[in-house]
Amino acid sequence: MYIYPVATEAASTQEIYDAIAAQDDIRGDARHLSGTMNGASRLLLKAHRIFGETRCRVYDWRHAVQTCGDVALSDLRVVGESVEHGAPYAPSHPTFLVKILRQLRIDYSRYEFVDLGSGKGRVLLVASEFPFRRITGVEFASELHEIAVQNV
């Protein structure tokens, strides 16, 4: 997922490129690791997934929300032809999001934050920790939208 600020006055192109590059570096590291797996690294990856799921549940508990749990696209009610452009729901990691948003080094109050495919609203919740002028989520699956409305 890429996060772009939407502004009335444009952020510097370099700030946006730097934030995207940080995301790409993390993805590249993950692809490299998955291509060189042996038994021990598979075990570590499994432990990492379990730890990640636990952190997800702790985040939800602390914030009294429900953002955990992947949801397959086929399990969602999507009206119209939008489904062909969709992806399954998987919550983004809050620490990762905070790092990306901090790297922008912008005057947040000059920007609107828009999350396309906002799912259960976790990215919106993290964005609300920054003083954006406005925060908007766009979701085409009614089940996810209803959960997001309860969460935010």
NORWOHU-V900915 format. One line per field, one symbol per residue. ss: DSSP state (a for helix, b for strand, c for the rest). phi: phi as a letter, one per 20 degrees, with the letter a starting at -180 (. if undefined). psi: psi as a letter, one per 30 degrees, with the letter a starting at -180 (. if undefined). A space follows every 10 residues. Layout:
BEGIN
ss->???
phi->???
psi->???
END
This chain:
BEGIN
ss->ccccbbbccc ccaaaaaaaa aaaaaaaaaa aaaaacccaa aaaaaaaaaa aaaaaaaaaa aaaccccccc bcaaaccbca aaaaacccbc cccaaaaaaa aaaccccaaa bbbbbbcccc caaaaaaccc cccbbbbbcc baaaaaaaaa ac
phi->.ddcfdcfdf ffgfffffff ffffffffff ffffecfcgf ffffffffff ffffffffgf ffdlccdfnf cfgfedecen efgfdebfeb fefgffffff fffflcegfe cddcdenfle nffffffffd effbccdcbe efffgfffff fe
psi->kkkkkklekk lkeeeeeeee eeeeeeeeee eeeffhkaee eeeeeeeeee eeeeeeeeee eeghliflkl kkefgkjkka gfefglllkk klkeeeeeee eefeiljeff lkkkjkhfbg geeeeefffl hkekkkkkkf jeeeeeeeee e.
END
